[in-house]
Amino acid sequence: MLKAVILIGGPQKGTRFRPLSFEVPKPLFPVAGVPMIQHHIEACAQVPGMQEILLIGFYQPDEPLTQFLEAAQQEFNLPVRYLQEFAPLGTGGGLYHFRDQILAGSPEAFFVLNADVCSDFPLSAMLEAHRRQCHPFLLLGTTANRTQSLNYGCIVENPQTHEVLHYVEKPSTFISDIINCGIYLFSPEALKPLRDVFQRNQQDGQLEDSPGLWPGAGTIRLEQDVFSALAGQGQIYVHLTDGIWSQIKSAGSALYASRLYLSRYQDTHPERLAKHTPGGPRIRGPLFCF
């Protein structure tokens, strides 16, 4: 049994996406004709054994989000639920905070996907790699040129075993041309290092005369607090893909992501493409020009 978690962030994020995000939450902004995170949900729903998809974020569960979740459940015949954080908790804090919900039913493993990425989501290939050699963390990686790599998490791997030996988030100098795609497959044991980070944050932030939990203890950054710390310890591995991938951080990058998805629709979703009909509009040339 498998689950998937999609990290959708919150309204305090995505300021580079304005003004588009004023009218609709960024995760629901249309990319290639459907809400951004529908591409993620479609990919997760196609994985055999998928039992539940959870969205974690800091958005208010307003009417558009609620309607989207209801429609997604009906279309994919899967439970799709939204878990709202009590505060922005970083890329790992929500996973730890909602660990009981993620582990309910004892899943074999669970996917974790950042909402603001465009990909062909090779989830089945990642699952096969995980089952061949089970480790707590499996990261999806792709390659970038030396300049582009500085904008992402960089991975140094063992080329024979694909173990992550070194991980640096947005390095100041060139580290590696393998970058983190923000798509992961975790075993249940992956939550133990998150617990260790939470406890360490609690110890670091709590004053001697201040009983109770330190509010910032729940904020966990997967990239810096977990991947960088555990690299080279036999717990993190990378699965490389040569498929499509990009981040969706701005209006311009949303156009590029749409172009990537549309380039695949002839094979994956031909019903979403316009068709030549007698007397109808003609489709000429490339879909986008840059």
C-alpha positions as CSV (number, residue, x, y, z in Angstrom):
1,M,0.0,0.0,0.0
2,L,1.3,3.4,-1.0
3,K,0.4,7.0,-0.3
4,A,1.4,10.4,-1.7
5,V,1.9,13.8,-0.1
6,I,1.9,17.0,-2.2
7,L,3.4,20.0,-0.5
8,I,1.4,23.1,-1.6
9,G,3.0,25.8,0.6
10,G,0.9,28.8,1.5
11,P,-0.1,32.3,0.5
12,Q,3.1,33.8,2.2
13,K,5.0,31.9,-0.5
14,G,4.9,32.4,-4.3
15,T,5.2,36.2,-4.3
16,R,7.1,35.9,-7.6
17,F,3.9,34.4,-9.0
18,R,2.0,37.6,-8.5
19,P,-0.3,39.1,-9.9
20,L,-1.5,35.7,-11.2
21,S,-1.9,34.3,-7.7
22,F,-4.2,37.1,-6.5
23,E,-7.2,35.6,-8.3
24,V,-6.5,31.9,-7.7
25,P,-4.1,30.1,-5.2
26,K,-0.9,29.2,-6.9
27,P,-1.4,25.4,-6.6
28,L,-4.7,25.7,-8.6
29,F,-3.3,28.0,-11.3
30,P,-4.0,26.4,-14.7
31,V,-0.9,25.0,-16.3
32,A,-1.5,23.4,-19.7
33,G,-5.2,23.7,-19.2
34,V,-5.7,22.1,-15.8
35,P,-4.8,23.2,-12.2
36,M,-1.1,22.9,-11.5
37,I,-1.4,20.1,-8.9
38,Q,-3.7,18.1,-11.1
39,H,-0.7,16.9,-13.0
40,H,0.7,15.6,-9.7
41,I,-2.5,13.9,-8.7
42,E,-2.9,12.2,-12.1
43,A,0.6,10.8,-11.8
44,C,0.1,9.5,-8.3
45,A,-3.3,7.9,-9.1
46,Q,-1.7,5.9,-11.9
47,V,0.8,4.1,-9.5
48,P,-0.5,0.6,-8.6
49,G,-1.3,0.3,-4.9
50,M,-1.9,4.1,-4.3
51,Q,-4.5,4.4,-1.5
52,E,-4.5,8.0,-0.6
53,I,-3.2,11.4,-1.6
54,L,-2.6,14.1,1.0
55,L,-2.1,17.8,0.4
56,I,-0.2,19.7,3.1
57,G,0.0,23.4,3.3
58,F,-0.9,26.7,5.0
59,Y,-3.7,27.8,2.7
60,Q,-7.1,28.3,4.1
61,P,-9.5,25.6,2.9
62,D,-11.6,28.0,0.9
63,E,-14.3,27.1,-1.7
64,P,-12.0,26.8,-4.8
65,L,-9.7,24.4,-3.0
66,T,-12.6,22.4,-1.5
67,Q,-14.3,22.1,-4.8
68,F,-11.0,21.0,-6.5
69,L,-10.5,18.2,-3.8
70,E,-14.1,17.0,-4.3
71,A,-13.7,16.9,-8.0
72,A,-10.3,15.1,-7.8
73,Q,-11.7,12.4,-5.5
74,Q,-14.6,11.7,-8.0
75,E,-12.4,11.7,-11.0
76,F,-9.6,9.5,-9.7
77,N,-11.7,7.4,-7.2
78,L,-9.1,8.0,-4.5
79,P,-9.3,9.8,-1.2
80,V,-7.7,13.2,-1.7
81,R,-7.5,15.2,1.5
82,Y,-6.1,18.6,2.6
83,L,-4.2,18.9,5.9
84,Q,-3.7,22.5,7.0
85,E,-0.6,23.4,8.9
86,F,-1.1,25.6,12.0
87,A,1.8,27.7,10.8
88,P,4.2,27.5,7.9
89,L,6.4,24.5,8.8
90,G,8.9,24.3,5.9
91,T,9.3,21.4,3.4
92,G,9.7,18.8,6.2
93,G,7.7,20.2,9.2
94,G,4.3,19.3,7.8
95,L,5.4,15.7,7.1
96,Y,6.4,15.3,10.7
97,H,3.4,17.2,12.1
98,F,1.0,14.9,10.2
99,R,3.1,11.8,10.5
100,D,0.2,9.8,12.1
101,Q,-2.0,10.6,9.1
102,I,0.7,9.7,6.6
103,L,1.5,6.4,8.4
104,A,-2.1,5.4,9.0
105,G,-2.7,2.0,7.4
106,S,1.0,1.2,7.4
107,P,2.0,2.2,3.9
108,E,5.0,0.5,2.4
109,A,6.3,3.9,1.3
110,F,5.0,7.4,0.4
111,F,5.8,9.8,-2.3
112,V,6.5,13.5,-1.5
113,L,6.1,16.0,-4.3
114,N,6.6,19.7,-4.3
115,A,3.6,21.4,-5.9
116,D,5.6,24.0,-7.9
117,V,7.4,21.5,-10.3
118,C,6.5,20.4,-13.8
119,S,7.5,16.8,-14.6
120,D,6.5,13.6,-16.3
121,F,6.7,12.2,-12.8
122,P,8.4,8.8,-13.3
123,L,6.9,7.5,-10.0
124,S,6.7,3.8,-11.1
125,A,10.4,3.8,-12.0
126,M,11.2,5.3,-8.6
127,L,9.1,2.7,-6.9
128,E,10.9,-0.1,-8.8
129,A,14.3,1.4,-7.8
130,H,13.1,1.6,-4.2
131,R,12.0,-2.0,-4.1
132,R,15.2,-3.2,-5.6
133,Q,17.2,-1.5,-2.9
134,C,15.1,-0.1,0.0
135,H,16.5,3.0,1.8
136,P,14.8,5.7,3.8
137,F,15.1,8.4,1.2
138,L,15.0,8.3,-2.6
139,L,15.4,11.6,-4.5
140,L,14.6,12.2,-8.1
141,G,17.4,14.0,-9.9
142,T,18.1,15.4,-13.3
143,T,21.0,17.3,-14.8
144,A,21.6,21.0,-15.4
145,N,24.5,23.1,-16.7
146,R,27.0,24.6,-14.3
147,T,25.3,28.0,-14.1
148,Q,21.8,26.6,-13.7
149,S,22.8,24.2,-11.1
150,L,23.6,27.0,-8.6
151,N,19.8,27.7,-8.3
152,Y,18.9,24.2,-7.1
153,G,19.9,21.6,-4.6
154,C,23.0,19.9,-5.9
155,I,23.7,16.2,-5.5
156,V,27.0,14.4,-5.6
157,E,26.4,10.7,-6.1
158,N,28.3,7.4,-6.1
159,P,27.9,6.6,-9.8
160,Q,27.9,2.8,-9.1
161,T,25.4,2.7,-6.2
162,H,23.7,6.0,-6.7
163,E,24.1,6.9,-3.0
164,V,24.0,10.6,-2.3
165,L,27.4,11.4,-0.9
166,H,27.1,15.2,-0.6
167,Y,24.1,17.5,-0.8
168,V,24.2,21.4,-0.9
169,E,21.1,23.6,-1.4
170,K,21.8,26.4,-3.8
171,P,25.6,26.4,-3.5
172,S,27.6,29.5,-4.1
173,T,30.1,27.6,-6.3
174,F,29.7,24.6,-8.7
175,I,29.2,21.3,-6.8
176,S,27.6,19.0,-9.3
177,D,25.4,19.0,-12.4
178,I,22.9,16.7,-10.8
179,I,20.1,18.7,-9.2
180,N,17.2,17.8,-6.9
181,C,13.8,17.7,-8.7
182,G,11.7,18.1,-5.5
183,I,10.1,14.7,-6.0
184,Y,10.8,12.0,-3.5
185,L,9.9,8.5,-2.3
186,F,10.3,7.9,1.4
187,S,10.0,4.8,3.5
188,P,8.3,5.1,6.9
189,E,11.8,5.2,8.5
190,A,12.4,8.5,6.9
191,L,10.3,10.2,9.6
192,K,12.8,9.3,12.3
193,P,15.4,11.8,11.1
194,L,12.7,14.4,11.0
195,R,11.9,13.6,14.6
196,D,15.5,14.1,15.5
197,V,15.5,17.5,13.8
198,F,12.4,18.5,15.7
199,Q,13.9,17.5,19.0
200,R,17.1,19.3,18.3
201,N,15.2,22.4,17.3
202,Q,13.3,22.2,20.6
203,Q,16.5,21.9,22.6
204,D,18.1,24.7,20.7
205,G,15.2,27.1,21.0
206,Q,13.8,26.5,24.4
207,L,14.9,28.8,27.2
208,E,15.6,27.3,30.6
209,D,12.8,29.3,32.2
210,S,10.3,28.8,29.4
211,P,8.3,25.6,29.8
212,G,6.5,24.0,26.9
213,L,7.2,23.7,23.2
214,W,9.2,26.3,21.3
215,P,6.9,27.4,18.4
216,G,9.8,27.3,15.9
217,A,10.6,23.7,16.7
218,G,8.2,22.4,14.1
219,T,9.9,24.1,11.2
220,I,12.0,21.6,9.3
221,R,13.8,22.1,6.0
222,L,14.2,18.8,4.2
223,E,17.0,20.0,2.1
224,Q,19.3,21.6,4.7
225,D,18.2,19.9,7.9
226,V,17.9,16.3,6.5
227,F,19.5,15.8,3.1
228,S,22.7,17.8,3.8
229,A,23.0,16.2,7.2
230,L,22.5,12.6,6.2
231,A,24.4,12.6,2.9
232,G,27.1,10.0,2.8
233,Q,25.6,7.9,5.6
234,G,23.9,5.3,3.4
235,Q,20.4,6.6,3.8
236,I,19.8,8.8,0.8
237,Y,19.9,7.7,-2.8
238,V,19.1,9.4,-6.1
239,H,17.2,8.1,-9.2
240,L,18.1,10.0,-12.3
241,T,15.6,10.9,-15.0
242,D,16.0,12.4,-18.5
243,G,12.4,13.2,-18.7
244,I,10.8,16.7,-18.7
245,W,11.3,18.8,-15.6
246,S,11.1,22.5,-14.6
247,Q,10.3,24.6,-11.6
248,I,7.2,26.8,-11.6
249,K,8.2,29.9,-9.6
250,S,7.0,32.7,-11.8
251,A,4.5,33.6,-14.5
252,G,7.1,33.1,-17.1
253,S,8.0,29.6,-15.8
254,A,4.3,28.7,-15.8
255,L,4.3,29.3,-19.6
256,Y,7.4,27.2,-20.0
257,A,5.8,24.4,-18.0
258,S,2.7,24.6,-20.1
259,R,4.8,24.2,-23.2
260,L,6.5,21.0,-21.7
261,Y,3.2,19.4,-20.7
262,L,1.5,20.3,-24.1
263,S,4.4,18.7,-25.9
264,R,3.4,15.4,-24.3
265,Y,-0.4,15.7,-24.6
266,Q,-0.5,14.0,-28.0
267,D,0.6,10.8,-26.2
268,T,-0.8,11.3,-22.7
269,H,-4.0,13.5,-23.1
270,P,-4.9,13.9,-26.7
271,E,-8.4,14.8,-25.6
272,R,-7.1,18.1,-24.2
273,L,-5.7,19.3,-27.5
274,A,-7.6,21.4,-30.0
275,K,-8.6,19.5,-33.2
276,H,-9.0,20.6,-36.8
277,T,-12.7,20.6,-37.6
278,P,-14.4,21.7,-40.8
279,G,-15.0,25.4,-40.6
280,G,-13.2,25.6,-37.3
281,P,-10.0,27.5,-36.4
282,R,-6.8,26.3,-37.9
283,I,-3.8,25.4,-35.7
284,R,-0.6,26.6,-37.2
285,G,3.0,26.4,-36.2
286,P,4.4,25.8,-32.8
287,L,2.3,26.1,-29.6
288,F,4.6,28.8,-28.2
289,C,7.3,31.0,-29.6
290,F,10.1,32.3,-27.5
